[in-house]
C-alpha cells in the first residue's frame, strides 16, 4: 500500500494530507477498485486540503497513473471508503462515509456513467454504522447489494433499516428484512446477556418483527413493558403489541406462503413493483390452495391483492413482460390443474387506463374455440377450426397395422363413425416472435383420438393483442413423426 500512497501523493496539491480510516483498523483511505466497468482497477483516495475533504480518482493508461477527477467531499474526516454494485446496472458504486463527529457520518454515493461521475441521491442519510452486502431474499441473492444503516440512539442501541437503490432513489428493501434482521436480533440478544435495559428489549422486539418472528416479538415487548419506565413509552409499546396481536391473528387464519415473486414496472410510474403469488400449502408438496396475486408498490407503500378465478392447483408461477405494447410489464399467472401433464389455468393482467385489468382467461379462451374432429375413410382424420376457418387432414398410416385394423376394414372404410375433440389449453408460452420486445402467446391444445389418453397431435395458436383482445394471428397443427427404421 506504501507505493500507492506515494503515487497518490504525487497528484495532490502541496500541503494536502491523505485521510485515514479508523475501522476495522487504522489505515490510509486508499482503494483499488473498478468503478467504470472496464474490468481494470482505478486508484481511489480521500484527502484533505485547506479544511476541505476531497476524493481523487487515478486511471492507468500505458502503464502510467493519470488523474481522472477530483471530487469535493464533506465532513471533517472519513469513516468508510468501499465499492459495491448497489445500482441495477451492477457497475460498482463508490460508497463513502464522511465523518461528521465521533458518532455520525454522512453517506455519499458516487456512480460512473457515460457522462462521467455523478452523485446518487441519498436523502441526506446520516448513519453511525454501515454494512454493505448482497442480501438474499426469499429466492436468494440477485447480485445487487443492499445498505444496512445503523443510527445511534442510546447506550449501544441503534435504529436499523435496510435500503436498496432502485429507479433512481434509495428505498427500503423489505424483501431482505427476514435475512438481515435475524442478525440485528442476535446483536441485541447478546447485549441483553449483560445489559438488561428496556430500550434493548424494545429494539430486539423491532428486529424480531422485521425478521418475521412475531411470537418472539410479542415476548420482547412484554419484557420491555415490565420496566418501571418502559422505552420508548408504555403507550407506544402497547400500541405495537396490539399491532403484533392483529398480525398474528391474520397469519394464523390465512397461513399464506410466497410461492413465486417477480419485479417489474407494472403501473408506469418508473418504479419497479414486486409481484407475488401467495397460497396455502397442503399435504401434497406441489399442490396449493387459496392462490392469490399480490402487487407491492414500495414507492407509495401500497399492497393490493387480485382475484383469480381458479385458486387451487399445482406449480403456480409468474411471468412478467409487455403483451400490450405499452412498454409496461404485464402479469401472466399460470397454474397446472394436474400433478403431471395436464391442462392449465392462465390469467393475464395489464395496467390499462389507470387500473389493473384481466385481459386473458384461459377458461374463456377454451369456451370460444370450436373444433370438429372426425375420423374419415382411407385412414384420415380431419380437424376443422371455426376461427380461423381452417381444415387440416392427418394421415394415420404411421399408426401401424394393429391400430388401423381396430377401426378400419380391409378396404380402408371406417367400421363405425368416430368423432373426437380438442382438449383445453395444455401449454401457454410467452414469445417475442416479432423481436420488438412485445410478447404474444403460443397456446397448445391436445387433439384427442378415440379417448383422452390417445393424443394425435396439437393445435397451435399464436395469439396477439389487438388493443381490445387476443386474436389468433397464426394457426397450425403439430403432428407426431413416424419412426424410420434403418435398413
N, C-alpha and C positions, 0 to 999 in steps of 0.2 A: 504493500500500500504506500510505502515511502516514495517510490518512484512516481506514483500517480499524484501524490501531494506536491512533489516538486514540479511535475508537468502542469498541474493546475495553477500553482503559484505563479508560473511564468506568464499567465494570461490575466492575472488580477491587477487592479490598479495599485500603485505604490502605497503602502500603508494598510492594505486590506488584509484581513485575517480569515482563515478558514474556520468555520463554525465547528463545534463539537457536539456529537450526540452523547447522551449520558446513559442510555439504556440500549441493549441489555448490559453493555459495558461501555466505558468511555472510549470514544474513537472519533476520528475526523469524519465530518459529514460529507463523505465522498461515496459515489456509487458508480459501478459499471453495469449498464443495462441497455437493452434495445428498446427505445421508445418511439421510433419512427417506422417500425415494422419491416426493416430491410434485412433482418437477421444478423446485423452487426451492432456490437455494443457501442453506445455513446459513453463519454466520461462526464459525469454529472457531479457538481459540487455546490455547497452552500457557503457563502462568505459574508462578512460584514465590512462595510466601508462607510466611514463618516456617519455613524449612528443609523445606518440603513442596512437591512438584510437583502441579499440577492441570491439568485440561482444562476450558475453558469453551465452551459452545455458545450462540450467539445466533441467534434466528429473527426474520425480518422480518414484521411484522404492521401493515397500514395504513401502509406505508412507514416504519415505525419498528422499530429493532432492540430486541428484548426478550430478557432472559436466559432460557434454556431449562433449563440444567443446569450444575452444577459437579461435576466428577468427580475423585476422588482419583487422583493419579499415583504414579510410583515413581522410584527412582534419584535422581541429583543433577543431571541435565540431560536434554537431549533430542537424539536423533540422527536420528529420522525422524518425519515427520507427513505422511501422504498418505491417499488413499482409493482403493479399487478394489472391484469386485464379486467377492469371493472366496467367497461362500456360494452355495448353489444357487438362491436366490430372486433373484439378480442385483441386489439393493439394495446400494449402496456400504457397505463396512465401513471404519471409521476405523482406520487402521494406524499405530501409534505405536511408536517405539523409545525407551525410557527409558534414558539413558546411565548405566552403572554406573561405568565408568572409560574411559580413552582407547581401549581395545581392545574393550570389551564393552558390549552393550546388551541390555535385556530387552524381548521382544516383548509388545505389548498390543493386543488386537483388541476394538473397541467396535462393537456392532451395534444398529441401531434395530429395535425390534419394536413390536407393538401395545401392549405394556406399558411401553414406554419403552426406554432404553438399557441393554443388558446386556453383560457381558464374555464373550467367547467363550473356551472353554478353549484354552490354548496349550501345555500340557505344560511350562510354565516354560522356554520356549525362550530361550536366551541366544545372541546372534549377534554377529559382527563387522561383516559387511556383509549388506545385504538387497536383493534385486531382486524386483520385483512385476511380473508380465507374464502376459497371456493366451497361454500357450504351446501351440503346435499339437502334437497327437498324430498318429497315422497318418492321420487323416481331417481334420486341420486344427484351427482354433480353435473353441471352443464358447462363448465369452463369459464363462466363469468363470476368474478369474485365479488363478495359482499363485504360491507364495512360494519363492524360492531363498534358502536360509540358508547363509551362509558363516561358519565358525567358525575363528578363527585358531589355527594350530598352531605353526609355527616359521618364522623368516625371513618370506618373503612367501607361505608355503604355508597353505592353508585346507582344512578338511574341508567338503565341499559336499553338500547334499542339497536336494531339491525336494519341497514339500508342497502338498497341496490340502485345503481344508476340505470334509469330506464326512460327512453323517449325524452332525453334532454334534461332530466332532473333526478335528484335523489328521492326515492320513495321507500316506504317501509317494506321490507322483504318478509312478509308474514308467513310465506310458504316455508321458510327455513327456521322459523321460530322453534318448532319441536326439537330440531337438532341443537341449535345454539343455546337455547335457554336451559337445556339439561346441564350444560357446562356452567352457566351462571348459577343455577341452583346448587351445584356441587361446591361452588365458591362460598356461598352463604352457609351451607351445611357445615363446611369446615370452620368458618368463623364462629358459628354458634357452639362449637365444641368447647370454646374457651371464653366466649363473649355472649352472654345470654341477655340481649337487649331487644326491646320491642321493634326498633327500626330494622334490625337484621331479619326478624321474623316476617316483617312486612315485605321486605324486598325478596326474601325467599318465596313468600306466597305469590308475589308478582311473577317471579321466574317460573314457578311451577304452573301457574295459569297459562303463561305463554308457551310452555312446553307441552301443555295439554293434560297435565296431571291434576285434574280437578279435585279428586278426593284428597290428595296431599295438600293442595292449595287451601282447601277448607280447614284442614287441621292446623296449618300455619297461621291462618287468620285468627282462629280461636286462640292460639298461643299468643299472638300479638295483642289480642283483646284482654288477655289475663293480667296485663301490667296495670299499675295504678294510673299511669299516664301513657296510654297507648299511642303509638305513632302510626300515621300522621294525626289521626284523631279517632275517637270512638265512633263518631257519626260516619266518617268515611270508611272505616273498616266494616261497620255493619252494612253499609250500602254495598260494598264489594262482596260481602258474604251472601247477601240476597241475590246478587247477580250470579254468583257461583252456584247457588242452590237452583236457580232457574235453569242455568245451562246444564247442570247435572240431570235435572228432571227431563229436559229436552233430549239429552243424549241417551238416557235410559229408555225413553219411549220410542226413539227413532232408530238408534243403533246403526246410523249411516256410516259407510266407508267410502273413501275415494277410490274409484275403480280406474279412471283414466283422467288425464289432465293435459291440456294444451294451452298455449298462449298465442294471442294474435290481436290485431286491431279489428274489432268487431263493429264498433259504432262510428268510426271515422273521426274520433277526437284526437288522433295521432298518439294514442296511448294504448299499450297492449293490455287487453283484458285477459284474465285467466278463466278458462272454461273447464268445468269439472263434470264428470259423470259420477254420481254417488249412488249407492244402493245398499241393501241389507244382504249380508252373507247368509248362505244356507248350509245344510249339511253336505250338499254336493258342492265341492270347492269351486266349480266353474259356473254354477247356477246362481243367478242374482234375482232379488225381488226389490220392489219399490225403487226402480231405477229412475233417477231424476237428473235433468240437465240444469246446471247452475252456472251463472256467469258472475265473476267478481271483478268490479271496476275499482281498482285501488285509488285512482285519482280522486274519485268522488265518494269513495268508501261505500259503494252500493253493491249489494249482493242480491241477485234475482234468481228465482227458480222457474223452470218452464215445464209445462205439462207434456208428457209423452203418452201417446195412445196406448202403447204396449210397454208395461213396466216390469216385465219379467223376461228372463232368457239367459242365454249363455254368451260369454265373451263380449260384453258391451264395450264399444270402442268409439273414439272420436277421430275425425279428420277435419282440419281447417284449411280452407282455400277459397279463392274467389270463383264462384259459379255464375254470378250475375253480371260480371263485367264492370262493377262499380268500384273496383280496386280496394274492396274491403274483404276481410275473411268471413266466409260463411261457415256454418257449423253442420257437419254431417254426422249423424248418430247411427251406428249400425249395431244390431243385436241379432245373434243367431237364435233360432227357435228350437234347435236340437243340439245335442252334445257333439255329434259328429256332422256329417254332411246333411244339410237341411236347407229349408228356406230361411230368409232373413226378414227382419223388420228394419226399415230405414226411414229416417226423418231428416230433412234438410231445413235449417233455419237461416234467415237472412235479415239484416237490418235495413229495412226499406221505408222511406218516407218517415223517418224518425221513430220507428218502432220495430220490434223483433217480430217477424212473421215466419210461419211454416210454409215453405214453398214446394215441398215434396213429401209425399207419404207413400210408402211402398204398397200399402194395402189399397189405397185409392188408385194407384197406378195399375195394380193387378186387376182391379174391377173394370178398368177402362180398356184393357187389352182383350182382344177377341180372336181366337184361332179355331179353325176347323181342321182336325187331323183325321184322315181316313186311309185305311189300307185299300189298295187297288189291286186288280188282277195284274198278272205278269210281274209279281214281286216288287211292287211300287207302293210308296206311301206319299200322300200329298199333304202339304201344310199350307193352309190359306190364311193369310193375315188380313184383318179388316182395315187396319190403319198402321202403316200404309197398306194399300191394296196390292198384295203380292202373293204369288203362288210359288211354292217350292216342291220339287219332286225328289224323293230319296229312293235309291236303288238298294233293295235288301239282299241282293245276291251275295254280298260279302258275309251274310249271317251264316251261310253254310247249309248243307242239305238237311241236316237233322232239324234245324229251326224251321226251314221253309216247308218241309213235309207236314209239319204240325198244322199249318194254316192254309196251305195250297194243295190242290190235287195235282195229278201228273201233267195236266195241261196248263198249269200256272193260274188256274182260277181259284178265287177265294172259296174255302169251304163254307164260310158264313161271314156276314158283314162284321167288320171290326172298326169301331170308332174310338179314337184316343183323345188325348188332351195335352195342353201345355201347363206345366206347374207354375205357381207363383215365383217371384224372383228368388233365385238361389245365390246370386252374387251381384253386387253393385260396386263398381270401381270408379273412382275419380280419375280422369285422364285429360291432360292438356294436349289434345291431338292437333290443335292449330298452332301450338308453340307461342301463344300470346299471353301466357300466364293466367288464362281464364279456363277453368275446368268444365268439362262435360261429364256425363255419367254413362258408363257402359253397364247395361243391365243384361244379365244372363238368366234364361228360363229353360228348364229341362223339358224336352219333348218326350213324353211318356210313350211306351209301347202298349202292349196288351194289358199291362199292370204297372203300378207305380215304380217298382224297382227296376223295370226294364227301360233303360234310357236309350233313345235312338239318336239323340244329339241335343243341340241347344239352339234356341232363338236368341240372337244377339241384337239388341237395340242400342244405338248410340244416341243419347239424349242431349239436347242443348236448350238453354234458357232463351226464350224469345222476348223477354220483357214482361210476360204475363204468366207463363207456364213452361214446363219442359215438354219439348216436342221431339219426335223421332227424326233425326237428321239422316240416319242411315240404318238399314236393317239387313241382317244376313242370317243364314242358318249354318251352324257348325256341325259337321258330321264326323263320325269316327272312321279312321282309315282301316283298310284291310291289310292284315299281316301278309307279307310276301315271303314265301319260303325260298331260301337259296337253293339253287339246283346243285 
